[in-house]
Amino acid sequence: MTVVPSSPGNEPPNLLSKLLSIAFSLGIAFGTGFGYGYAKYITAHPPMQLIGRVEYERLQQGMSTFQVEALLGSGVETQSSPTEVTYTWKNQDKSEITIVFKNGYLYNKKQSGLK
């Protein structure tokens, strides 16, 4: 009987390498899925930002929508017409800022209950 020496590339896969391969594949599959689910959760549930009187006082007539959102984050559109859009930013304590944009620029602002 002749024994042929095996070369490193011709060895049959052993149980450990099969298990590692499966674990790696599952890790990639589930890791990607968990990442996707986490990203969807974060997008759907942004952290509640506390907006106060300081931020309100920084708002100036003529600021663009982009400038206001840089300061306050994204608001909720509550009214819209061809030339005016109204957005509201609310805190958990029900205090809020309401801003009217005319042609994309801050036209009017009001607040309720800010500290």
N, C-alpha and C positions, 0 to 999 in steps of 0.2 A: 504494500500500500504506500502510495506516494503522498506526502503532505505538501501542499502548495502554500508557501507563505503568502499571507494576505497583505495587500498594500493598504495604506491608510484610507484610500478613497473607496475601496471595495467592501468594507465591512458592513454587515447588515445592521440596521439601526437597532440599538438596544432599547429596553423599556424606558430607561431614564431619559434618553433623548426624545423618544416619542412623547412622554409626558411633558417635558419642557416645551416641545413644539406646540402641543395642544394648549398648555397654559399660556404661552406667549400669544397664540392666536386669539384665545378667549380674552386675554388682557387687552389686546388691541381692539377687538370688537366691542367689549363692554366699556372700555375706557373712552372710546369715541362716542358711544351712546350716552354715557354719563356726562361727558363734556357738552354734548348737544343739549341734553335735558337741563343741565345747570345753566347754560347760556339762555335757553328759552325761559327758565324761571326768573333769572335776573332781569331779562328784558321785560317780562310781564309784571314783575314786582320790584320796581326801582326803589331804592332806599328813600324813606321819607325825609325830605330836606326841610330843615327849619329855616323859614324866611322871616326875618325880623325888620324892625323899623330902620335899621342901618341900611339894609339892602334897598328898602323902599325909598329912602332919601337919596340914594345914589342914582335912582332912575330920573332921567332928564328928558324933557320934551324934545323930540327930534331924533332920539336914539333909534337905531334900526332894530328890527326883530332879532337879528343875529346878536347884537350887543346886549339886548335884554336877556336873551336866553343864555348868553355867556355868564351873566350875573345871577340869574334865578334858576336856570335849568329850563326844561320844557314845561310849558303850561298846558292847560286844557282849553281848547277852543270852545267858546260858549255861544257866540253869535258870529254871523258872517254876512257881508253884503259885497257887492262888486268893489267897493273902495275901502270898507272898514272891516276889521276883524277884532273880536274881543276875546282875550285870553284871561284865565283865572289860575292863580297859584294858591293852593290851600295847605295849611298846616294841620297836624292832627288835632290841635286844640280848636279848630274851626276858624282861626284867624286867616285872613286872605288878602291877596292883592289882585285887583282887576285892572287890566290895561286895555285901552282901545288903541289899535294901530290904524292909521289912515295912510293908505298907499305904502304900507310897509314900515312906517315910522311912528314912534310913540306920539300919540295925540293927546291922550288923557289917561290919568291914573287915579285909582282910589284904593283905600285900604280899610280893613275892618278888624279891630282887635289885635293889631300887631303890638309886640312888646319890644 
